[in-house]
């Protein structure tokens, strides 16, 4: 029994020694595990510090992005100010053009407006497309950056909490994130350089617009110079014509004096006078006097209607039928038509066409049942004439006035398309001649009835050219 107990004791002692060895091994493993835990805690602390650093860098990046957005808004405001200044300068330029010459206003304004609209449309389309593309890219980069940083931080925290072995992977991802931030920074610099290039392009376009405006201004100055030269040339021709009329009047007076002397001498010598020539001369004189009075009355009416600031109105009419255009109002209120025959004339399908400079032609169509009585006059009023039309007058309801300008041409066209009558009103510079020279001019024009038909036609042609 004692030996059995000693054997059990030896067995127990060997088991105790094994347990001591296992305990020592477990303590060594525990020390190793504690060291590993301490090392992992240090690594976790470093990762947390690194995450804080990344968050601060993210905030800095957000601030930088906000500053870039503010700069973009400032650039857009500056661009809007430039566009408003461009519009203001355009309005001033158009006002100067209107004051400089009304005759070329519509043509120049149309050309300028077409070019300006095309230029502005192209510029606005380019700027809008570039702005939209830049905003989309910045928004995409911002969302991608926020999403990437959020995902990376969450993944880093989960990885650090679950498995310490994934810390190396987190470090690699953080390095990739740094590289991504560097790439985004380089792309931001590239966009800034692109924005600078766009500003330079805007500046170039502004310089091109200024050059076009200067070129247009120079062309307008050349046109005004040409118009002034043409007016001076017309004034010189008018003075020459008045000089010729003065010479003609003097010759007429001398011829009339010599004729009276011859008649007195024939009566003294009791020679038989030529009754045909005397009757012809008296008839021509009476017709010339009648034409003189009518011509003087018409020219005085034209003078009262003319502008008093340096221009006067001259009306010239022609007719190839029984109807004629008697008068065009200088203010464009009415046009007067007269039937010179002894028969009634129905005007169904007939029209009056008005031509005014570079403005598109407009036509007035007579009512289908309208008939102009023999020897009567009809007045076609504009809708905004402000006068009470008579029972035989007409009103152009779709047109406020017949228009006013430098040259107005009204043509009467039949239903078959034939131009039957025409009247033209022109503005010519008013010379500094005296009232006596005006009377001489009117009297010489009225005495054209005393000339033969061929001479009269030649004189009329020259008068029309001077006008």
VEXDREN-2710 file (C-alpha; in Angstrom, 1 decimal):
% VEXDREN-2710
k/r/px/py/pz
1/UNK/0.0/0.0/0.0
2/UNK/2.8/2.4/0.8
3/UNK/4.6/1.7/-2.5
4/UNK/1.3/2.3/-4.3
5/UNK/1.0/5.6/-2.5
6/UNK/4.5/6.6/-3.5
7/UNK/3.8/5.7/-7.1
8/UNK/0.7/7.8/-7.0
9/UNK/2.7/10.6/-5.4
10/UNK/5.4/10.4/-8.1
11/UNK/2.6/10.4/-10.7
12/UNK/1.1/13.4/-9.1
13/UNK/4.4/15.2/-8.8
14/UNK/5.1/14.6/-12.5
15/UNK/1.7/15.9/-13.3
16/UNK/2.4/18.9/-11.2
17/UNK/5.7/19.5/-13.0
18/UNK/3.8/19.3/-16.3
19/UNK/1.2/21.7/-15.0
20/UNK/4.1/24.0/-13.9
21/UNK/5.6/23.8/-17.3
22/UNK/2.2/24.5/-18.9
23/UNK/1.7/27.4/-16.5
24/UNK/5.1/28.9/-17.4
25/UNK/4.3/28.5/-21.1
26/UNK/0.9/30.2/-20.6
27/UNK/2.5/33.0/-18.6
28/UNK/5.0/33.5/-21.5
29/UNK/2.1/33.5/-24.0
30/UNK/0.3/36.0/-21.8
31/UNK/3.3/38.3/-21.7
32/UNK/3.6/38.0/-25.4
33/UNK/-0.1/38.7/-25.8
34/UNK/0.1/41.7/-23.5
35/UNK/3.1/43.1/-25.5
36/UNK/1.1/42.5/-28.7
37/UNK/-1.9/44.2/-27.2
38/UNK/0.2/47.2/-26.2
39/UNK/1.7/47.4/-29.7
40/UNK/-1.7/47.2/-31.3
41/UNK/-3.1/49.9/-28.9
42/UNK/-0.2/52.1/-30.0
43/UNK/-0.9/51.4/-33.6
44/UNK/-4.6/52.2/-33.0
45/UNK/-3.7/55.4/-31.3
46/UNK/-1.5/56.3/-34.3
47/UNK/-4.3/55.5/-36.7
48/UNK/-6.7/57.7/-34.7
49/UNK/-4.3/60.5/-34.9
50/UNK/-3.9/60.0/-38.6
51/UNK/-7.7/59.9/-39.0
52/UNK/-7.9/63.3/-37.1
53/UNK/-5.2/64.6/-39.5
54/UNK/-7.2/63.4/-42.5
55/UNK/-10.3/65.1/-41.1
56/UNK/-8.5/68.4/-40.7
57/UNK/-7.1/68.1/-44.3
58/UNK/-10.7/67.3/-45.4
59/UNK/-11.9/70.5/-43.7
60/UNK/-9.1/72.5/-45.4
61/UNK/-10.1/71.0/-48.7
62/UNK/-13.7/71.9/-48.2
63/UNK/-12.7/75.5/-47.3
64/UNK/-10.6/75.7/-50.4
65/UNK/-13.5/74.4/-52.4
66/UNK/-15.8/77.0/-50.9
67/UNK/-13.3/79.7/-51.7
68/UNK/-13.1/78.5/-55.3
69/UNK/-16.9/78.6/-55.5
70/UNK/-16.9/82.2/-54.1
71/UNK/-14.3/83.1/-56.7
72/UNK/-16.5/81.6/-59.4
73/UNK/-19.5/83.6/-58.2
74/UNK/-17.4/86.7/-58.2
75/UNK/-16.3/86.0/-61.8
76/UNK/-19.9/85.4/-62.8
77/UNK/-20.9/88.7/-61.3
78/UNK/-18.0/90.4/-63.0
79/UNK/-19.1/88.9/-66.3
80/UNK/-22.7/90.1/-65.7
81/UNK/-21.4/93.6/-65.0
82/UNK/-19.4/93.5/-68.2
83/UNK/-22.5/92.4/-70.1
84/UNK/-24.5/95.2/-68.6
85/UNK/-21.8/97.7/-69.4
86/UNK/-21.7/96.3/-73.0
87/UNK/-25.5/96.8/-73.2
88/UNK/-25.3/100.3/-71.9
89/UNK/-22.5/101.2/-74.3
90/UNK/-24.6/99.7/-77.1
91/UNK/-27.6/101.9/-76.1
92/UNK/-25.4/105.0/-76.1
93/UNK/-24.0/104.1/-79.4
94/UNK/-27.4/103.6/-80.9
95/UNK/-28.5/107.0/-79.5
96/UNK/-25.5/108.7/-81.1
97/UNK/-26.3/107.0/-84.4
98/UNK/-29.9/108.2/-84.3
99/UNK/-28.9/111.8/-83.6
100/UNK/-26.2/111.7/-86.3
101/UNK/-28.3/110.6/-89.3
102/UNK/-31.9/109.4/-89.4
103/UNK/-31.7/108.4/-93.1
104/UNK/-29.4/105.5/-92.4
105/UNK/-30.8/104.6/-89.0
106/UNK/-32.9/101.6/-89.9
107/UNK/-30.3/99.9/-92.1
108/UNK/-27.4/100.4/-89.7
109/UNK/-29.5/99.4/-86.7
110/UNK/-30.7/96.3/-88.4
111/UNK/-27.2/95.2/-89.4
112/UNK/-25.8/96.1/-86.0
113/UNK/-28.7/94.3/-84.2
114/UNK/-28.2/91.2/-86.3
115/UNK/-24.5/91.1/-85.7
116/UNK/-24.9/91.9/-82.0
117/UNK/-27.5/89.2/-81.5
118/UNK/-25.4/86.6/-83.2
119/UNK/-22.3/87.6/-81.3
120/UNK/-24.2/87.7/-77.9
121/UNK/-25.9/84.4/-78.6
122/UNK/-22.6/82.7/-79.5
123/UNK/-20.9/84.2/-76.4
124/UNK/-23.8/83.3/-74.1
125/UNK/-24.0/79.8/-75.4
126/UNK/-20.3/79.3/-75.0
127/UNK/-20.2/80.8/-71.5
128/UNK/-23.3/78.8/-70.4
129/UNK/-21.9/75.5/-71.7
130/UNK/-18.5/76.2/-70.0
131/UNK/-20.2/77.3/-66.8
132/UNK/-22.5/74.2/-66.8
133/UNK/-19.7/71.9/-67.5
134/UNK/-17.5/73.4/-64.8
135/UNK/-20.3/73.3/-62.2
136/UNK/-21.1/69.7/-63.0
137/UNK/-17.4/68.7/-62.7
138/UNK/-17.0/70.6/-59.4
139/UNK/-20.2/69.1/-57.9
140/UNK/-19.1/65.6/-59.0
141/UNK/-15.7/66.0/-57.6
142/UNK/-17.1/67.4/-54.3
143/UNK/-19.6/64.5/-53.9
144/UNK/-17.0/61.9/-54.9
145/UNK/-14.5/63.4/-52.4
146/UNK/-17.0/63.5/-49.6
147/UNK/-18.2/60.0/-50.3
148/UNK/-14.7/58.7/-50.7
149/UNK/-13.5/60.2/-47.4
150/UNK/-16.6/59.0/-45.5
151/UNK/-16.2/55.5/-46.8
152/UNK/-12.5/55.5/-46.1
153/UNK/-13.0/56.7/-42.5
154/UNK/-15.8/54.2/-41.8
155/UNK/-13.8/51.4/-43.3
156/UNK/-10.7/52.4/-41.3
157/UNK/-12.7/52.5/-38.0
158/UNK/-14.4/49.2/-38.7
159/UNK/-11.2/47.6/-39.8
160/UNK/-9.4/48.9/-36.7
161/UNK/-12.2/47.6/-34.4
162/UNK/-12.6/44.2/-36.0
163/UNK/-9.2/43.2/-37.2
164/UNK/-5.8/44.8/-36.4
165/UNK/-4.2/43.0/-39.3
166/UNK/-6.2/45.2/-41.8
167/UNK/-4.3/48.3/-40.5
168/UNK/-1.7/47.9/-43.3
169/UNK/-4.5/47.9/-45.8
170/UNK/-5.9/51.0/-44.2
171/UNK/-2.5/52.7/-44.5
172/UNK/-2.3/51.8/-48.2
173/UNK/-5.8/53.2/-48.7
174/UNK/-4.9/56.3/-46.9
175/UNK/-1.9/56.7/-49.2
176/UNK/-4.2/56.2/-52.2
177/UNK/-6.5/58.9/-50.7
178/UNK/-3.5/61.3/-50.4
179/UNK/-2.7/60.6/-54.0
180/UNK/-6.3/61.2/-54.9
181/UNK/-6.3/64.5/-53.0
182/UNK/-3.1/65.5/-54.9
183/UNK/-4.8/64.6/-58.1
184/UNK/-7.8/66.6/-57.2
185/UNK/-5.6/69.6/-56.3
186/UNK/-3.8/69.3/-59.6
187/UNK/-7.2/69.2/-61.4
188/UNK/-8.3/72.2/-59.4
189/UNK/-5.2/74.1/-60.6
190/UNK/-6.0/73.0/-64.1
191/UNK/-9.5/74.4/-63.8
192/UNK/-8.2/77.6/-62.4
193/UNK/-5.8/77.9/-65.4
194/UNK/-8.8/77.1/-67.7
195/UNK/-10.8/79.8/-66.0
196/UNK/-8.0/82.3/-66.6
197/UNK/-7.9/81.3/-70.2
198/UNK/-11.7/81.9/-70.4
199/UNK/-11.2/85.3/-68.9
200/UNK/-8.5/86.1/-71.5
201/UNK/-10.9/84.9/-74.2
202/UNK/-13.6/87.3/-72.8
203/UNK/-11.1/90.1/-72.9
204/UNK/-10.2/89.3/-76.5
205/UNK/-13.8/89.2/-77.5
206/UNK/-14.3/92.6/-75.8
207/UNK/-11.4/94.0/-77.7
208/UNK/-12.8/92.6/-80.9
209/UNK/-16.2/94.3/-80.1
210/UNK/-14.4/97.6/-79.4
211/UNK/-12.6/97.3/-82.7
212/UNK/-15.8/96.6/-84.6
213/UNK/-17.4/99.6/-82.9
214/UNK/-14.5/101.9/-83.9
215/UNK/-14.6/100.6/-87.4
216/UNK/-18.4/101.2/-87.6
217/UNK/-17.9/104.7/-86.2
218/UNK/-15.3/105.5/-88.8
219/UNK/-17.5/104.2/-91.6
220/UNK/-20.4/106.4/-90.3
221/UNK/-18.0/109.4/-90.3
222/UNK/-17.1/108.6/-93.9
223/UNK/-20.8/108.3/-94.9
224/UNK/-21.5/111.6/-93.2
225/UNK/-18.6/113.2/-95.1
226/UNK/-19.9/111.8/-98.4
227/UNK/-23.5/113.1/-97.6
228/UNK/-22.0/116.5/-96.8
229/UNK/-20.1/116.6/-100.0
230/UNK/-23.2/115.5/-102.0
231/UNK/-25.2/118.3/-100.3
232/UNK/-22.5/120.9/-101.1
233/UNK/-22.5/119.7/-104.7
234/UNK/-26.3/119.9/-104.9
235/UNK/-26.1/123.4/-103.4
236/UNK/-23.5/124.4/-105.9
237/UNK/-25.7/123.1/-108.8
238/UNK/-28.7/124.9/-107.3
239/UNK/-26.8/128.1/-107.2
240/UNK/-25.6/127.6/-110.8
241/UNK/-29.2/126.9/-111.9
242/UNK/-30.4/130.0/-110.1
243/UNK/-27.7/132.1/-111.8
244/UNK/-28.9/130.7/-115.2
245/UNK/-32.5/131.5/-114.3
246/UNK/-31.4/135.1/-113.5
247/UNK/-29.7/135.4/-116.9
248/UNK/-32.8/133.9/-118.6
249/UNK/-35.0/136.4/-116.8
250/UNK/-32.8/139.3/-117.9
251/UNK/-32.9/138.0/-121.5
252/UNK/-36.7/137.7/-121.4
253/UNK/-37.0/141.2/-120.2
254/UNK/-34.7/142.5/-123.0
255/UNK/-36.6/140.5/-125.6
256/UNK/-39.9/141.9/-124.3
257/UNK/-38.4/145.4/-124.4
258/UNK/-37.2/145.1/-127.9
259/UNK/-40.5/143.6/-129.0
260/UNK/-42.4/146.6/-127.5
261/UNK/-39.9/149.0/-129.3
262/UNK/-40.5/147.2/-132.6
263/UNK/-44.3/147.4/-132.2
264/UNK/-44.0/151.1/-131.4
265/UNK/-41.8/151.7/-134.4
266/UNK/-44.2/149.7/-136.7
267/UNK/-47.1/151.8/-135.4
268/UNK/-45.2/155.0/-136.0
269/UNK/-44.3/153.9/-139.5
270/UNK/-47.9/152.6/-140.0
271/UNK/-46.7/149.1/-141.0
272/UNK/-49.2/146.3/-140.8
273/UNK/-48.3/144.2/-137.6
274/UNK/-48.5/140.4/-137.7
275/UNK/-51.7/139.5/-135.9
276/UNK/-50.8/135.8/-135.5
277/UNK/-47.6/136.5/-133.6
278/UNK/-49.3/139.2/-131.5
279/UNK/-52.2/136.9/-130.6
280/UNK/-49.8/134.0/-130.0
281/UNK/-47.7/136.2/-127.7
282/UNK/-50.7/137.5/-125.8
283/UNK/-52.1/134.0/-125.4
284/UNK/-48.8/132.7/-124.2
285/UNK/-48.4/135.6/-121.8
286/UNK/-51.9/135.0/-120.4
287/UNK/-51.2/131.3/-120.0
288/UNK/-47.8/132.0/-118.5
289/UNK/-49.4/134.4/-116.0
290/UNK/-52.0/131.8/-115.0
291/UNK/-49.3/129.2/-114.6
292/UNK/-47.2/131.7/-112.7
293/UNK/-50.0/132.4/-110.2
294/UNK/-50.7/128.6/-109.7
295/UNK/-47.0/127.8/-109.5
296/UNK/-46.4/130.6/-106.9
297/UNK/-49.3/129.4/-104.8
298/UNK/-48.1/125.8/-104.8
299/UNK/-44.6/126.8/-104.0
300/UNK/-45.8/129.0/-101.1
301/UNK/-47.9/126.1/-99.7
302/UNK/-44.8/123.8/-100.0
303/UNK/-42.7/126.4/-98.2
304/UNK/-45.2/126.6/-95.3
305/UNK/-45.1/122.8/-95.0
306/UNK/-41.3/122.6/-95.2
307/UNK/-39.0/122.3/-92.3
308/UNK/-37.7/125.6/-90.9
309/UNK/-34.4/124.3/-89.4
310/UNK/-32.4/124.2/-92.7
311/UNK/-34.5/122.0/-95.1
312/UNK/-37.5/122.7/-97.3
313/UNK/-39.9/120.3/-99.0
314/UNK/-40.1/120.0/-102.7
315/UNK/-42.9/117.9/-104.3
316/UNK/-42.7/116.7/-107.8
317/UNK/-45.7/114.8/-109.4
318/UNK/-46.3/113.1/-112.7
319/UNK/-49.4/111.5/-114.2
320/UNK/-50.1/109.4/-117.3
321/UNK/-53.9/109.3/-117.0
322/UNK/-56.9/111.1/-115.7
323/UNK/-56.0/110.7/-112.0
324/UNK/-53.2/112.5/-110.3
325/UNK/-51.7/112.6/-106.8
326/UNK/-52.2/116.3/-105.8
327/UNK/-50.5/116.5/-102.4
328/UNK/-48.5/114.5/-99.8
329/UNK/-48.6/115.9/-96.3
330/UNK/-45.2/116.7/-94.8
331/UNK/-46.2/115.1/-91.5
332/UNK/-47.6/112.0/-93.1
333/UNK/-51.2/112.7/-92.1
334/UNK/-52.8/112.3/-95.5
335/UNK/-52.4/111.8/-99.3
336/UNK/-54.8/113.7/-101.7
337/UNK/-56.0/112.2/-105.0
338/UNK/-57.9/114.1/-107.8
339/UNK/-59.9/113.0/-110.8
340/UNK/-59.1/115.5/-113.6
341/UNK/-61.4/114.0/-116.2
342/UNK/-65.2/114.5/-116.7
343/UNK/-66.0/110.8/-116.1
344/UNK/-66.4/108.9/-112.9
345/UNK/-63.5/106.5/-112.1
346/UNK/-64.2/103.3/-110.1
347/UNK/-61.1/102.3/-108.0
348/UNK/-61.8/98.7/-107.3
349/UNK/-58.5/96.8/-107.0
350/UNK/-56.5/100.0/-107.2
351/UNK/-53.7/100.6/-104.6
352/UNK/-51.5/103.4/-103.4
353/UNK/-47.9/102.3/-102.7
354/UNK/-45.7/104.2/-100.4
355/UNK/-41.9/104.0/-100.6
356/UNK/-39.9/105.6/-97.7
357/UNK/-36.1/105.2/-97.8
358/UNK/-34.9/101.8/-96.6
359/UNK/-38.2/101.0/-94.9
360/UNK/-40.2/98.3/-96.6
361/UNK/-43.0/99.5/-98.9
362/UNK/-46.6/99.5/-97.7
363/UNK/-49.8/99.7/-99.8
364/UNK/-53.2/101.0/-99.3
365/UNK/-56.0/99.2/-101.2
366/UNK/-59.2/101.2/-102.1
367/UNK/-62.6/99.8/-101.1
368/UNK/-64.2/97.6/-103.7
369/UNK/-67.2/99.9/-104.1
370/UNK/-65.4/103.2/-104.1
371/UNK/-65.8/105.5/-107.1
372/UNK/-64.0/108.9/-107.5
373/UNK/-66.5/111.4/-109.1
374/UNK/-65.5/113.5/-112.0
375/UNK/-63.5/116.6/-111.0
376/UNK/-63.6/115.7/-107.3
377/UNK/-60.8/115.1/-104.7
378/UNK/-60.5/112.3/-102.2
379/UNK/-58.2/112.5/-99.1
380/UNK/-56.8/109.3/-97.6
381/UNK/-56.1/110.0/-93.9
382/UNK/-53.8/108.0/-91.6
383/UNK/-55.4/106.3/-88.5
384/UNK/-53.6/108.6/-86.1
385/UNK/-54.0/111.9/-88.1
386/UNK/-56.3/113.3/-85.5
387/UNK/-58.6/115.0/-88.0
388/UNK/-62.3/114.6/-88.8
389/UNK/-62.6/113.2/-92.3
390/UNK/-65.3/114.4/-94.7
391/UNK/-68.0/112.3/-96.2
392/UNK/-66.0/111.7/-99.3
393/UNK/-62.7/111.0/-97.5
394/UNK/-61.1/107.7/-96.6
395/UNK/-59.2/106.5/-93.5
396/UNK/-56.3/104.0/-93.6
397/UNK/-57.2/102.1/-90.4
398/UNK/-54.2/99.7/-90.3
399/UNK/-51.6/102.4/-90.7
400/UNK/-51.2/105.4/-88.3
401/UNK/-49.6/107.7/-90.9
402/UNK/-48.1/107.8/-94.4
403/UNK/-44.7/108.4/-92.8
404/UNK/-42.2/111.3/-92.7
405/UNK/-38.6/111.3/-93.9
406/UNK/-36.1/112.6/-96.4
407/UNK/-37.7/111.1/-99.5
408/UNK/-41.3/109.9/-99.7
409/UNK/-42.6/108.4/-102.9
410/UNK/-46.3/107.6/-103.4
411/UNK/-47.4/105.7/-106.6
412/UNK/-51.0/105.0/-107.8
413/UNK/-51.3/101.5/-109.3
414/UNK/-54.3/100.2/-111.2
415/UNK/-55.8/96.8/-110.9
416/UNK/-53.8/95.7/-113.9
417/UNK/-50.5/96.6/-112.2
418/UNK/-49.9/99.8/-114.3
419/UNK/-48.4/102.8/-112.5
420/UNK/-50.7/105.6/-113.4
421/UNK/-49.5/108.5/-111.2
422/UNK/-46.6/109.3/-108.9
423/UNK/-45.7/112.1/-106.5
424/UNK/-42.4/112.5/-104.7
425/UNK/-41.6/114.7/-101.7
426/UNK/-37.9/115.5/-101.1
427/UNK/-36.0/117.5/-98.5
428/UNK/-33.3/119.8/-99.9
429/UNK/-31.0/122.1/-97.9
430/UNK/-32.4/125.6/-97.5
431/UNK/-29.9/128.1/-98.9
432/UNK/-29.3/131.6/-97.5
433/UNK/-30.9/133.3/-100.5
434/UNK/-33.2/136.3/-100.0
435/UNK/-36.9/136.4/-100.6
436/UNK/-36.4/138.4/-103.8
437/UNK/-34.3/135.5/-105.3
438/UNK/-37.1/133.1/-104.3
439/UNK/-39.6/135.3/-106.2
440/UNK/-37.4/135.4/-109.2
441/UNK/-37.0/131.6/-109.2
442/UNK/-40.8/131.2/-109.0
443/UNK/-41.5/133.7/-111.8
444/UNK/-39.0/132.1/-114.1
445/UNK/-40.4/128.7/-113.5
446/UNK/-43.9/130.0/-114.2
447/UNK/-42.8/131.7/-117.5
448/UNK/-41.9/128.4/-119.0
449/UNK/-45.2/128.5/-120.9
450/UNK/-43.7/131.1/-123.2
451/UNK/-41.1/128.7/-124.6
452/UNK/-41.6/126.1/-127.3
453/UNK/-42.6/122.6/-126.2
454/UNK/-39.1/121.2/-126.8
455/UNK/-37.4/123.9/-124.7
456/UNK/-40.0/123.4/-121.9
457/UNK/-39.3/119.7/-121.7
458/UNK/-35.6/120.2/-121.5
459/UNK/-36.1/122.8/-118.7
460/UNK/-38.3/120.5/-116.7
461/UNK/-35.9/117.7/-116.9
462/UNK/-33.1/119.9/-115.6
463/UNK/-35.3/121.2/-112.8
464/UNK/-36.1/117.6/-111.7
465/UNK/-32.4/116.8/-111.6
466/UNK/-31.6/119.8/-109.4
467/UNK/-34.4/118.9/-107.0
END
